Amino acid sequence: MKKLTAILVFSFFYTELFAQNEIGPDGDKLIWILLIVLALAVAFYLLGGTGKKPRIHLKSWLNRKGVRVEIKKDRVYFPDYLSLSIKNTGNVDVDLDRPLLVFDNFWLKRNFRINGMNNRTFYPLYLEKGKTHTLEIDIARFYRHDKKLKRYPKIKIRVNDVKGKALGQASVYLRKTLIRF
């Protein structure tokens, strides 16, 4: 009992002894915990934790498809031939669909599918990783098909795989224009 009264008397007279600085709530730790739980929930959902077929495969992240498309002209202005070069820069083999040749006149576009060259068809084409495919395109053949194509100053070539995924594109100007974009 003596100890209890001594503590009570001591506490009334010395309130500074028990005073302490208030520490606010640890809000930043709570935010980190919520972000980690949210990230785990998203990963669980994307990787198919519901028992269904996975939405994103880890293998697809590692297997990267990509091609580099280059176009070269035989002359600076009004070329007769274009040289299309497609290089597989990805780390997997790709099946290339027929390239799409687009004559572009800023507002009007004309699309043509290229099947091959010299009356030989070799698309769809299986291109191994690291390999390059080159194709010569005779523009005069398109001009014979439609004379209005000579007014189109730009040619763009788009390359897709057989499933329709866009892999790459390149463009080149055939003649001088006032507007370059």
Order of alpha helices (4+ residues) and beta strands (2+ residues): alpha-alpha-alpha-beta-beta-beta-beta-beta-beta-beta-beta-beta-alpha-beta-beta
